[in-house]
């Protein structure tokens, strides 16, 4: 079975275009999967930050309870400036730690969001390049057919 060169050029161009179209469709599917993965990472990061924050709050409560137990056993008065200062320092340190935890979680969330936007942009660029390649293949095939016919 043989075909004339014009038919072979058209078939070759069609196969190239079909392959590129398939790559574009796969890129779209991969883009959706990547975006879903980034969304899950943002949620996981947020939950991790909340868990760390809650753990630090629990540590604060335990520390305050321990300080009160020590205070009760040592005979300090409830209004003792020394005791109140210890509680204030403990609370201030916990507040600082919680702020740092929140800042780290937000920073990581922003980084993940930026990576998601970059990946989405790259996929769109790849897909656009695929469409350009299909158009180029069509124009090239037509030019070859026209040249061969003349």
C-alpha positions as CSV (number, residue, x, y, z in Angstrom):
1,X,0.0,0.0,0.0
2,X,1.5,3.3,-1.0
3,X,0.1,6.8,-1.0
4,X,1.1,9.8,-2.9
5,X,3.5,12.3,-1.1
6,X,0.8,14.9,-0.6
7,X,-1.4,12.4,1.2
8,X,1.5,11.3,3.3
9,X,2.3,14.9,4.2
10,X,-1.3,15.6,5.3
11,X,-1.4,12.4,7.3
12,X,2.0,13.3,9.0
13,X,0.7,16.8,9.8
14,X,-2.5,15.4,11.2
15,X,-0.7,12.9,13.4
16,X,1.6,15.6,14.8
17,X,-1.4,17.8,15.5
18,X,-3.3,15.0,17.2
19,X,-0.3,14.2,19.3
20,X,0.1,17.8,20.4
21,X,-3.6,18.1,21.1
22,X,-3.3,15.0,23.3
23,X,-0.4,16.6,25.2
24,X,-2.5,19.7,25.7
25,X,-5.4,17.7,27.1
26,X,-3.0,15.8,29.4
27,X,-1.5,19.1,30.6
28,X,-5.0,20.4,31.5
29,X,-5.7,17.2,33.5
30,X,-2.3,17.5,35.3
31,X,-3.0,21.2,36.0
32,X,-6.2,20.4,37.8
33,X,-4.4,17.7,39.8
34,X,-1.6,20.1,40.7
35,X,-4.0,22.8,41.8
36,X,-5.9,20.3,44.0
37,X,-2.6,19.2,45.5
38,X,-1.7,22.8,46.3
39,X,-5.1,23.4,47.9
40,X,-4.6,20.3,50.1
41,X,-1.2,21.5,51.1
42,X,-2.6,24.9,52.1
43,X,-5.2,23.2,54.2
44,X,-2.7,20.8,55.8
45,X,-0.4,23.8,56.6
46,X,-3.2,25.7,58.2
47,X,-4.2,22.6,60.3
48,X,-0.6,22.1,61.3
49,X,-0.4,25.8,62.4
50,X,-3.6,25.4,64.4
51,X,-2.4,22.2,66.1
52,X,0.9,23.8,67.0
53,X,-0.9,26.9,68.4
54,X,-3.2,24.7,70.4
55,X,-0.3,22.7,71.8
56,X,1.4,25.9,72.9
57,X,-1.8,27.1,74.6
58,X,-2.0,23.7,76.4
59,X,1.6,24.2,77.5
60,X,0.8,27.7,78.8
61,X,-2.2,26.4,80.8
62,X,0.0,23.6,82.3
63,X,2.7,26.1,83.2
64,X,0.3,28.5,84.8
65,X,-1.3,25.6,86.8
66,X,2.1,24.4,87.8
67,X,3.1,28.0,88.9
68,X,-0.1,28.3,90.9
69,X,0.6,24.9,92.6
70,X,4.1,26.0,93.5
71,X,2.7,29.3,94.8
72,X,0.1,27.6,96.9
73,X,2.7,25.3,98.5
74,X,5.2,28.0,99.1
75,X,3.0,30.4,100.9
76,X,3.2,33.3,98.4
77,X,0.2,35.6,98.6
78,X,-2.1,35.7,95.5
79,X,-1.2,39.3,95.0
80,X,2.5,38.8,95.3
81,X,4.3,40.9,92.6
82,X,6.9,38.2,92.2
83,X,4.3,35.6,91.5
84,X,2.3,37.9,89.2
85,X,5.4,38.7,87.3
86,X,6.2,35.0,86.7
87,X,2.7,34.5,85.4
88,X,2.9,37.6,83.2
89,X,6.3,36.5,81.7
90,X,5.0,33.0,81.1
91,X,1.9,34.4,79.3
92,X,4.0,36.9,77.3
93,X,6.4,34.2,76.1
94,X,3.4,32.0,75.1
95,X,1.8,34.9,73.2
96,X,5.1,35.5,71.4
97,X,5.4,31.8,70.5
98,X,1.8,31.7,69.2
99,X,2.5,34.8,67.1
100,X,5.6,33.2,65.6
101,X,3.6,30.0,64.9
102,X,0.9,32.0,63.1
103,X,3.5,34.0,61.1
104,X,5.2,30.8,60.0
105,X,2.0,29.2,59.0
106,X,1.0,32.3,57.0
107,X,4.4,32.4,55.4
108,X,4.3,28.8,54.3
109,X,0.8,29.2,53.0
110,X,1.8,32.2,50.9
111,X,4.7,30.3,49.5
112,X,2.5,27.4,48.6
113,X,0.0,29.8,46.9
114,X,2.8,31.4,44.9
115,X,4.0,28.0,43.8
116,X,0.5,27.1,42.8
117,X,0.2,30.3,40.7
118,X,3.6,29.7,39.1
119,X,2.7,26.1,38.2
120,X,-0.7,27.2,36.8
121,X,1.0,29.9,34.7
122,X,3.5,27.4,33.4
123,X,0.8,24.9,32.4
124,X,-1.1,27.7,30.6
125,X,2.1,28.7,28.7
126,X,2.7,25.0,27.8
127,X,-0.8,24.6,26.5
128,X,-0.6,27.8,24.5
129,X,2.7,26.6,23.0
130,X,0.9,23.4,22.0
131,X,-1.8,25.3,20.2
132,X,0.8,27.3,18.4
133,X,2.6,24.1,17.5
134,X,-0.7,22.7,16.0
135,X,-1.2,25.9,14.0
136,X,2.4,25.8,12.8
137,X,2.1,22.2,11.8
138,X,-1.0,22.9,9.8
139,X,0.6,25.9,8.1
140,X,3.8,23.9,7.4
141,X,1.9,21.0,6.0
142,X,-0.2,23.3,3.7
143,X,3.0,25.0,2.5
144,X,4.6,21.6,1.7
145,X,1.4,20.4,-0.1
146,X,1.2,23.6,-2.1
147,X,4.9,23.4,-3.0
148,X,4.7,19.8,-4.0
149,X,1.6,20.4,-6.1
150,X,3.3,23.2,-8.1
